[in-house]
Amino acid sequence: MAYADLVSLKHTIERLLSSSQIPSHPPSQELIQVAYNVVKSLQELFTTLEEDRDNEMVKAMNKDIREAACRLEDVLDQAHQPNHHFLSQSETLDGDLVNEVLEEIDFFTRMVKKIRMQLSNYSLPEEDGTVNVPSRIDQYFGLKEQKIIGFARDLNMLRHYVIEYPYEDPERLVVLAVDGMAGIGKTTLVTGVYLDPLVVSHFDCRAFVSIGPKYQLRGLLLCIIAQINPEFDTTSRDAEITDDEELASYLCSCLKNRRYLIVVDDLWKTQVWDELEKAFPDDLNKSRVMVTSRLYEVAKHASTDTYPHRMRFLNKEESWHLLRDKVFGGEENSCPPQLHKAGREIAVKCQGLPLMIIALAKHLSRAEKTAEYWEKVAEKEYWDIIAADEEMFKIRASKLTRLWCAEGFLESTTTQKLEHYAAKCLDELCKENVVQQCDFRFSSFAIIKICKLHPAFLHLCMRENGKDKLFHVVSSSGNQGIESQRRFCMHNNVLFGIKGVRELMASVSNARSLLCFGPHHSYPVPVCFGSFNLLRVLDALTMRFYGFPNEVTVLVKLRYFAFTYNGKIPASISKLQNLEYLIVHQYLSIVCFEAHRWYLPIEIWKMQQLRHLEVIGSDLPKPSSDIACLPNLLTLSGISTHSCKTEVLERIPNLVKLGVQIRSAADNDVVESLSGFDCLTNLDQLDTLKCCVTNPKHRSQVGISVPPRAPIFPSNIRKLTLSGLGFSWEYMSTIAQLRNLRALKLRCNAFQGQDWTTYKGELSKLRYLLLEDIDLRYWTAHSGKCFPRLRDLTIRHCYKLESIPPRIGYKAPIWIRLVDCNPRLVAYTKEQILEKEEDRSQHIRVYVDSSVGGGSQCLTNAPGKLISSLNTTACAYYLQKIIYSFTVALVPQTRGLEWANDHVLADDAK
């Protein structure tokens, strides 16, 4: 939909209206205000059309509005030049452009009037009131037993829960929920349970109903009744009950005192479940309801008292078995040996999604079964796109949300910070199973760390992009119509090696985003950024600049600028008055710890819009005036302790995240550097603090003894990361005084010594703890218990550690992750925490990972609970650079998620 373009245009006009450069006399103010009001009303109107987005008339209106909005935004941006009044005659803004602005505003207004006229004669199609209900559900849905491949353990677990629920009050009515993305096998799994002979004989009556995003309550109730009561005649007067509540009461009476099993498949809305639930009586006779949904929150809402069972992806071997079964009938020897290699490649490239495998198997079963043809299928360009290196094309959630904010697509409906709203949107996308979480915490905050898209959604992104022109992936060929595109992503190799592409890009004057990705280049990439006058987002972090790219300073619309550069940032950076995110990394080089650090130019204090400042190796200078201030700056990272001075930090009153580097290897330098942290206590909004020694000194025995004047961290911080400090463990008593601390990361010998003893009452609110590359050997608790509310403990590369407190996190469910750790620690955790703590009321999950072969083994103390091995599926090739473009168009409207899931199913079924 054009919703994202309207939001972007609305933000552009808001910036104009709040600018001091727009004159108060007519016609400027009145014209812009009229355009703003029209955009706002149109935005509300299009929200109401989401449910009918596939209607041809709505599609045409959507295309017209998007084009008009983009045209108007382009000319407004061109007319709004720095240091000149908007819509004024000047050397930089001629009369022709003034007339063009007026014409585009008039064109946009007339277009909106036309749309409203069309909508006045348009109404949403009404659903057919008739309901066709079959007498037998297996005829209606074609239910039949299917061979379950890859999910046998899931089926056994779910069947066990259906027949004999292992938790409290098994006699009561229990609702078991299964969630997962479209096509992952939810329906196949519950169908297998539903048709299992043991399940069939266990219940007096059963019913299976599938709902979908559009539903009719009466039809659902009649469908269930027809299966529960075979004597019910849908043509009799019984079926003429018009009131839904009466029909629900009739169904309830049919189920009364009978042990029943109801499967509610493909549930989309919580309100649908709330209506259906009224018809399911609880007679304490072990009746069960199974619910499947693509939406986690919906599944959780319906589930009785357990988390929904999250469907996993198939591993490589399971994928191959499913493909072979669907093509050749399942016999291991039925597939010719010459097809094994290509067949396995095809199966793996489906990334573990059963629907993709089945759709492709359907095609292969009809095609010629030769090695040449199968190899041709395996080598298609599409597979090259989606089967790239997984690690390269994941994206950090923090970066993704920053890109969203810089693009201007998001619009918070509350007073919460835009970054928080963006994080909430991403969390919803993950819960809707559109975006996959690659790394997350089992805690109450900051759950998503790294994410990616499944290839099925990637394919949808690239297909729909061809229609909506949301972004363009620049390649060595296939760049037709590039002049009309507004957002670009490109591989560094394309820019570096193909002169024609560079010349073509120089002709694109309306570009809003330019994202460069691929391996870091040690040679400068020959590209000129100065031609992109309207650019808002420039991510060139993988490009190495030997000199500062001065042409960037003319890009006055720039909001997001990320690049790699080892030199000093010039004063001209302050020309970018709209810049909100400035990220400067350094390329790898050998730097002595005494090396000189650059200071950012004093003009940095004039950049009032800055929200995120991450300049590795540079410090903030002391403000030159009493009024200098950065009121919008939320994140400051890459600075040294030289910037941690009262006269500097007091000018950043709303700072939320602070990252400090110490380039020192001497013990006294570390202590001296941290002694100035007292001034941090004045930062009332500070939530996250990171302190890292970049050249840590390893001490073979014990760490630095606690100094007489130990650093004092702000009492209000909730997240603390320490690396390379080398303090002794007795200094943890100071950290323990941080009563609000929720997350603590200790890396690279942040503390040193063989023994760490924790005491009762320390860090009582801690939810997440990371120990990484620590030489600790014995970790004990004085009372046997510690960190009562800890929910996620990760221990990584701690090769000496042999034990942890047995009663850690004793008041909450806890995940313990052991990555490349001492085998003694693994054995201790299994024997002392799992086997001897089975009486714990909360669940314990222990994941054991090894970087040398194998996957992730999971252990648990939950009776009968299946925990699947972690599945690592490869990400799609262009994901890192396009995921934000696609998902931002979905975030503002929940219906967009339904549309995306539906189109994935439809596309893969072809």
N, C-alpha and C positions, 0 to 999 in steps of 0.2 A: 504493500500500500504506500500511498504518498505521505503517510503520517510522519515518517522520519524527516522528509524534506520540508514539511510544514513546520515541524519543531525547529529545524535548523534555521529556516527563514525567520521564524518568530524570534529566535535568539539574536539574529543579526539586526533586526529592527529594534529590539530592546537595547542593544548596544548603541545604536544610533540615537535613540531617544534620550539615553542617559549621557550622551557625549556632549562635551562643552563646545564642540565644533559645529553643532547644528544650530543655525540662527533661530531666534524665537519669532521673527516676523514671518508672515506668509510668503510663499506657499509651503515652505519646508515642513514646519511642525504639523500643520493640518493634514498634508498629504501623507506623511509617514504615519501619523496616528490613525488615519482612515485605513491604510494598508494593514496596520497592526490589528485593528479590530476585525477586519475581514479575515485575516489569517487565523485569528483566535477562534472565531465562530466556525470557520471551515474545519479547523482541527477537531472541534467538538462534533461536527456533523459527520466527519469520516469515521469517528470512533463508533458511531451507531451503525455503520455499514459493514462492520467487520464480519458479521455472520453471513453476509451475502457477497463475500469478496470474489467468488467464482462466477458471479453473474456477469454476462458479457457487457451489459450497460455500465455496471459498476467498474469493470476493468477499463473501459474506455474513459470514464470520468477520472479514474485514478491516473491514467496516463496523461491526460490533458492537464490536470492539476499539478502533477509532478513537473511537467515541462514548464508550465507557467511559473511555478515557484522557483525553479532553478534559474530561469531567465531573470526574474526580478531580483533574486539574491545576487546574481552575478553583477548586474548593473549597479545595485546599491553598494556592493563592495568596491567596485571600480570608482564610484563617485565619492566614496568616503576616504579621502586622502589625508594623511597626517599634516598637521599645521595649516590646514585650509578649511574654511567653512563648507559644510555640506551644501550642495546645490548652489554654489556661488561661482561666478565667472572668475577664472584665474588662469595662470599660465599652465597649470597642470590639469585643469578641468575645463574643457572648452564648452561652448554653447551646444554643440552637437550631443555631447554626453548628458548635459542637463536635459535636453529634449528627450533623449533616450530614456532617462529615468522616468520622466513624466509619462511617456508613452507606455513603458512597461507597467507602471502602476495602474494606468488606465486599462491596459490589456488584461492584467490580473483581475481587476475589479469586474470587468465585463465577463471574463471567463467564469468567475464565481457566480455572477447573476445567471449565466447560462446553465450552470450546474444546478442551481437552485430551481430553475424553471423545469429542468428535466426531472428532478427529484419530486417536484410537486405533483407530477403525473405518474409517479412510480411508487409501488408498494411492494413489500417483501412477499414472495409467494407463500400462500397458505398451505399448510400440510394437509394431506388427504385425511379426512376424519375416519375413513374406514380402516378396519383392522382385520387382517387375514391371519387367523390363528390355526395352525395345523393340530391334528390330534396327537401326533407323535413327534417328539422333539428330535429324535434321530433322523426322521425324514426331513424335518425343516432345516436343520443345520448340517446334516450329513455326518453326524458324529460316528466315528468308527475308531477302533483301536489302531494306534500307530506305533511303529517301532521307535522307542525313545533312545536317541543316540546322544550321549554326553551328559544327560541329566538323570541318569538312573538313581544316583544317590539323592538328588533333589526329590524325585518321585517317591522313593522309599520313605524319606523324612516326612514329606507332606502327607502321604498315606498314613503314616504312624500318627501324625497329629490329628488327622480326621477321625481315625478309629479310637485312638487312646491318647487324648491330650495330656502331655506330661507335666503340666503345671497345676496351679491351684484350681479346685472345683471343676474337675473334668466333666461332671454331669451337666453343667450349665451350657447354654448356647454359646458357641465359640465361633468367631469370625476370623478366618485366616486369609491374609492378603498377600498377593504376589505383585511386585512391580518391576518394571524394566522398559527399555526403549522399544519402539515399534519393531516387530519382526524378530524378537529375540527368543521367542518360544513360550510365552506365558500361557497362551491358549492351549498349545500342545501339551504342556505340563499338567494343567488342571484337567484337561480332557482325559489324559492317561489315568489320573487318579479317579476321576468320575466313572470311568468304565472298568476300573479294576474289579475283578470278581469278588475279592474280599470286601471292598467298599460296597458293591452292589448288594451283597447279602447282609451287610451290617445295618442298612437303613430300610425303613418301611416305604419311603417314597423319595424320589429324586426329581430335580428339575435343573435345566441348563438354559440360561438366557443371556444373549449378547446385546449390549446397549449401544455403544458408540457415542460420538459427540452430540448427535441430534437424536432425541428420544421422544416417545409418547408413553406416559405412565400407564395409561389404560392398556395399551398394547403389551407392555411388559407384564402387567398383572394377569392379563388373559393368557399370555403365553405360559406363565408358570402354572396357572390354574389348569390349563389343558393337559399338562403333564402330571400334575398331582392327582387330578380327578379325571380318570379316563372317561367317565360317564358324562362329564360336562359337555353339553352340546353348544357349540359357539353360535348356532343358528336359533337356539331356543330362547325363551323369555329370560332365562338366567343370564344370557349374554347381553340382554338389553339394559342391564344396570348402567345408568349413565353417570352416576356420581363415583368418582375415584375412591373416595373414602369408604363408600359402601362396598366397592369391589375389593379393596384392601381388607376390609373386615371379613368378607366372604372367604378370601384366601386364608386369612388367619384361622377361621373356623375349620377350613379343610385340613390345615396343618396341626390343629389342636390335638395333643396327646399322641402324636405320631413322631417317630424319630425320622427326621428329614435331613436331606442334603441338598442345598441350593447352590448352584454356581452362577455368580453374577460376573460375566466376562466383559472386559473393555469398559470399565466404569470411568467416566470423565469428570463428573461433578459431585461434590459432597452433598448438595441438596437432593440429588437423585437418590443417593443412598439413604438420606434421612427419611424420604418418602417410602422407600421400599422396606426399610427396617421395621416400620410399624406393622407390617404384615407377617413378621416372623416371630411367633410366640416362643417363649422360653419355658418349657415344661420340665426342665432338669432331667432330660432323658438322652443327653449326649447328641443333640442335634448340632449340625455344622453348616456354616456358610463359607464358601470360598469366593474371594473377590480378586479380580485382576485389573490392573490399571497401569497406564504409561506414566501417570502422575503420582509421584511419591506422596505428596500431601493428601491426595484423595485416598490412596491405599492406607496410609497411616490413620486417617480419619475413620475408615471403616473397620480397621483391625481392632480386635478386642483388647488385648493387653500386651501384645508383642510387636516388635518392629516388623514391617513387611519383609517378606523374603525377596531379596534383590536378585534378579536373574543375572547370571554371569555370561560372558562370552565363551564360546567353545575354544578349546586349545587347538593346536595344529593337527594333532592326531584325530581328535574328534571331528574336526572340520572335514578332513579327508574321508573319514568313515561315512559321514553324512552325504557327502558328494557322491561317493562310490555307491552308496545304498540307493540314492535317488536315480542314478543313471543306469545301474546294472542290477538293481534288485537286492543288493546287500551281501551277496555271497563274496567272500574274500577272493576267491579265484576267478570270479566272473569278469573282472576287469583285466584286460590284456596287459601283460607286464610292460609293454612299450609305452603305455599311457600313464604309468605310475608317476614318473617324474613330473611331467607337465600337469597331471591331475593334482598332485600335491601342491604345486606352485599356485595353481588356480584357487584351490581351497584355502591356502594360507592367505592369499590376497583378499579374500572376502572378510578378513579381520574378525572371524569368529561369530558373525551374525548369521543365524540359521536361514532367515528369509532370503538373504543374498545368495547363499549357497544353494538353496532349493530353486530359486529363480534361474540361476545359472545352470544348475543340473537339468532343469526342464529344457533349456536350450540345447545343451550338450546331448541329451537323450534323443533329440530329433535330428541332430547334425551328424555328419560322417565321423565315425569313431576311428580316426587315424592320428598317428603321432604328429604329423605335419599340421593338421587342423588344430589340435589341442595346444600345440606349441604356439600357433598363431594367436589363439585366444589369450594364452598366458602372457604374450608379449605386447598386447595392445597398449596404446599410449595411456589409456585410462588407468591401467594397472600401474604404470610407471609413476603416475601422479599420486596414487593413494598408497603405494607401498614403500615410500621413502623412509629414511632413517627416523625412528620414533623420537629419539631424544632431540633431534634438531628442530622438530616441528611441534613440540609442545610449547605452551606459552604460559608465563606466570600470570596468575589471576590479577595481581596488582598492576601489571603492565596493560593487560586487556582493559581493565576498568579505567585506567588513565586515558587510553586511546578513545574509549567511549566518550569520556567527559570532554576531551579536546575537540572531538568531532562536532559536538553540540547536538547530538541526537537525543540525549536523555533529558527528561524534564521531571524533576521531583515534585510530587504533589503535596509534600510536607515540608517542614522547616529543616529537615535533616540535611547534613552536608551531602553534596552531589556525589562524592566518592563513596559515602555509605550507601546511598541509593543505588549506585552502580553495582556495588558488591551484593546488594540485596537482589538486584535483577539477575546477576550471574548465578547466585544461589538458586533462584527460581528456575533458571534454565537447566541447571544440573538436576534439580528435583523433577523437572519435566522430562528428563532423559534425552534432552537435545544436546547438551554439552556433557562430556565425560570428565569426571574428576580423576586426575592421575596421582595426586598426592593431597591428602587431607588429614585433618586432625579430628579425633573423636572427642571433641570438646564443645563448649557452648558458644564459641566465637571463632572467627578466622578459620572456618572449616576448610575452604577451598584454597589450595596453594598453587597448584599447576593443573591446567585443563587442556582439552583437545576435542576435536570433532571426530565422530566415526565416519568412515568413507561414504556411507550411505547419505549422510547429511552433507558431506563435502560435494558429492555429485549433484545433489539438489541445489547447493549454493551456486555452483558454476553454471548449472542449467538455467536457473531463475535469473542469474545475473545477466545472462544474454538478453533477457526480456526487459529487466528493470534498469540496466546500466548503473548498478550501484557501485561497481568497481571493475577494473580491467586488469587482468594478469598479462603483463607485457612479455612477449616471447620473441624469438627470432623471426617468426612469421605469424600470420593470423591476427594482425593488428588493424584490420579494416575498421573504419569508423572511429578510430581512436580520438579524433578531434572533438567528438561530442561527449567523451567520457570525463568524469570529474575526480575519480579516485583510482590510484594505480598502485600495484605492487609488482616488483620485478626482482629477478635474481641478479646478483652482482656480476655474474659471468656474462649475462646478456649485455649489460651496459659496458663492461670492460672490453668485450671482444667484437661488438657489432656496431660499427659507426653509423649505419643507417638507422638503428634504433635510437641512438642518441640524438640524431638530427630530427627524427620523428617526434621524440618527446619534447624537443625544444619548440615545436609548433603548437603544443597544447597550452593554451593561455588560461583556461578556466579550471585547471587542476586544483583540487582542494587537499588531496592527500597523496603523498609519495612515500611508499614503504619499501625499503631495500633490504633484502635478506639473502641468506646463503652464507658460505664460509667467510671468515674474516680475511680480507685481502691485505697482503703486505705491501702492495703497490697502490698508489692512488687511482681511484676510478675516475676516468675523464668524463665528468658530467657537470653541466652548468645549471645551477639552481636558480639563477637570477631571472629566468624567463617565466617562472611560475609566480606571477604577481599576487594571485589570490590564495596561495598555498596556506593551509592551516596546520597540517601535520606533515612533518619531515622526519622520518625515522631512518637515519643513516648510520646506525650504531655499528654495523658490520663493515663500514668503510673507514679506512685509515687516512687521516688528513695530516700531511706534514706541515701545512700552514693553515691558519684559520681561514675558512671559506668566507671572505668578505662579501661576496655577492649575496649571501644569505641575509645580510642586514637590511636589504631593500625589501625583504618579504615582510612587510609591516602587518600582515594579517596572521602571521605565524603564531600558533598557540602551543605547539608541541615541537620541540627540536631536540633530537638525540643524535650524537655522533661521537667518534673516537678521535682524540687529539691530545697530545702530550704537552702542548705549549700553553702560553698565557692567553687568557681570554681578553680581547681588546675592549676598550671603552665603547666602541661602536655597537656592542651587543645591546646597549640600552635603547637603540632605535626600535627594537622589537617590543613596543609598549604593550602589545596584546599577549605577549608570551606568558604562558601559565606553567609550562613544564619544560625545564632546561636540564638535560641529562648529558654529561660529558664523561666518558670513560677514557682510560689510558690503555694503550696497547702494551703488550708484554715487553718489559725491559728490565735490565738489572739496575736497581736503584739503591744506592747506599743510604742507610738510615739517617745519616746526617745531611742528606741532600736538601737543597733549598726548595721550599714550597712556594707556589705562586699565591698571590692574593688576587681575588677577583677585583675588577675595577670599582672605584668608589661609586660609579654611576649605577651599579647594580641596585642601589637603594632607591633608584627612581622607577624601577620596574614593579609597579604596584600590583600588577595582576598575577605575579608569581605565586603558584600554589605548591610546586614541587621543584626543589633545587638540589640537584645531585651532580656535583662537579668534583670528581675524584682528584685529589692532589692539590686542591685550591682551598683557600680560607676566605672567610668574609672579612672585609676591612672594617675598621672602626668608623662609624658614621661621621660624616663631616659637619652635620648640622643637628640641631636639637629636634627637628621635625622629621628627620629621615626615619622611615618605618616601612616594614613589609607586613601589612595587616592580614593579607590573605595567605601568607606562606604557612603551609601545614607540615611539609616534610623538608628537612635539611639534612643532607647526607654527603659523606666524602670529606668533610672538614677535619682539621686536627683540633687538639685542645687549645690551640692559640685562638680559636674563634669562640671558645667557651668562656667568654668574659661577660661580666654584667652589662657593660656598655654596649655589647653587641646583641646579646640575647634578649635584653629588655625591649629592643626594637622589633622583636618577633613575638608579639604577645599571644598569638594563637597557635604556636607551634605544637604539633601533635606527635611527630616522629623525628628523632634525632639520631644520626649515625656519625660516630667519631672514630677517626683513625689515629693510631700512635705509631709513628715510624721510629722505633727504638728497640734496642736489644739489651740495654743496660737496666738493671733492677731499679736503681735510683731514678732513672728517667721515667720509668713507668709510674712509680709512686708519685714523683713530682708532677707529672702530667695530670694524674687523676686528682690531685689535691685541689684543683680548681673547680671541681664538680659541684662545690657548695652552691654556686650561683644557679644551678639547675633547679633548685628548690623554688625559685621564683616563677617557674613556668607552670602556671596552673593547669594548662590544657595538655601538658605532656603525657602521652600514653605509652609510647614505645621508645626504648633507648637501646642502641647498639654501640658497643665499645670493642674495638679490635686492634690488637698489636700486629702490625703487618710483617714484622721481622722478629718473631718470638724467640726467646732464648730457652733452650731445653735444659732443664735441671734434672740430674739423674736421681736425686733422692727426694728432697722436699722443695716446696715452692717458697716464694718470698714470704718472709714472716710478716705478720700484720704490722703495718707502720703505726707510729704513735698518732699520726693524723690520717686515719684511713679515709678514703673517699666516701662521701655521703651521697647516696642516690636519692632522687626525689621520692617521697613517700607515696605519691599518687600514681606512679607508673604501674601499668598492668602487664607489660611485656618487656623482658630484659634479656639481651644477648651479650655474652662476654666471650672473648676469644684471645688466647695467647698471653693473658695477664700473668700467669704463673704464680698466683697467690697460693698460700697454704690453705688447707681446708678449714682451718679455724676461722678464717675470714667469712665463711658462710654464715656465721652467727650475725654478721652485719646485714647480709642479704636477707636473712630470715626476718628482719625487722620490717620488711616491706609488706605490710599487711594486705595490700590490694593486688599483689602480684598474682597473675593468672598463668603466665607463660614464662618459662626460664630455659634458655639455651646456653649450654656450656660447651665450648668448642676449643679444640687445639690447645689442650693444657691450660684452659682458663684458670683451673686450679690444679695443683700438683701435690702428690703425696699418695701413700698406699692406703690410708685409712680415712674414712669419712663417717662420722657418727651424727645422726639427726636426732632431734629431741621433740618431745610432744609439744604441740602448739605452734611449731614452726610452719610457716607458709600454709596456713590452713585453707586458703582459697585457691591454691595452685591447681590448675587443670592440666597443664602440659609441661613436660620436662624432657629435655634432650641432653644426652651425654654423648659427645662425639670426639674421638681421638683424645681420650683422657687416660692417664696412666694409673687410675685408681684400681686397687686390688680388692679391698674389703669395704663394703658399704653396709653399715648396720644401723639399726634404730634403737635408741636407748630403752624404749618401752616395747619394742617389737612392732610398733605401729608408727606410721608417718604419712604426711600429706593426705589427709582423709578424703579430700575431694578430687584427687588426681584421677584423670580419665584417660590420659594418653602418656605413656612412658616409652621413649625411643632411645635405645642404646646402640650406637653405631661405632664400629672400629675400636672398641674398648677391649683389647686383646688380653689384658691382665685381669679384668674384673671376674670374680668367681661367684659372687653372691649379691643379692639385693634383699632389703627387708621383706620378710614374708607377708606382713600385713600392710603393704603399701596400697594407698587408695582404697581403704576399707569401707568407705561410705558410698561408693558409687561404682557403676560398671567401669571396667578399666581394660584398655588395650595395651599390651606390652609388645614392643617390636624389638627384636634382637637381630641386628644386621652385622654380619662378619664379626661375631663375638666369640669369646672363649667357650669351647664345648662344655667346660665345667659349669659355666653360667647357664647354658641351655638346659643341662641336666638338673641343675639346682632349681631352676624355675619350674620345670615340669614336676619334680618330686616334691618340693617344699611348698610351692604356691598353688599348683593345680590339684595334685593328688591329695595333699593334706588339708586343703582348704575347700573341699567340696561342700562344706556346710555354709559357705559364704552366701548371703542372700543375693548379692549382685553377681553378674556374669563376668568372667575373666576370659579374654582372648589373647593368646600369645602367638605372634607371627615370628617365624624364624626364617630369615633371608640370608642367602649367600650369593656373593657376586660371582662365584665360580660355579657355573652350571646350576641346573635345577630352578625351581620356582620358589614359591613362598609356602612353607608348611604352616598350618594353623592348628593350634591346640586350644581346647576350651573345657571349662568345667560345667557347661550347661548340659543337663541330661537330654539325650536324644537330639541335640541341636546340631544341624549340619552347618559347617563353616567351609565354604568353598575356597580353594586355593586362589590366591590373587592372580588375576589374569592380566598380562601386559600385552595389549594389542597395539599394533603400529598405527601411527597417525597419518592423516592425509598430507600429501606433499605441500600444498600451499596453505595449510591450516593456520600457521602462526601469523600469517599476514592477512588472512581473509576472515577469520572466525569473528572478529569484532564487527566487520562490515555486515555480515549476514545476521548475527544475533541482535544487533542494535535495532534492526528493522522489526524484530519479533518482540523485544522487551516491552514496549509500551502497551502492547495489546495481548492479552492472554489468548485470544482466538488465533493469533498468529502461530502459537505453539501447536494448536490442533491442526491447522493447515499444514504446517511443516511435517508433522507425523503422518498425516494422511497422504501427502505427496511422496514421502519416502516409501510407504507401502505400495502406492499405485505405481511408482516408478520401478520398483524392484519386481513387481509382479508382471511387468511387461516382458 
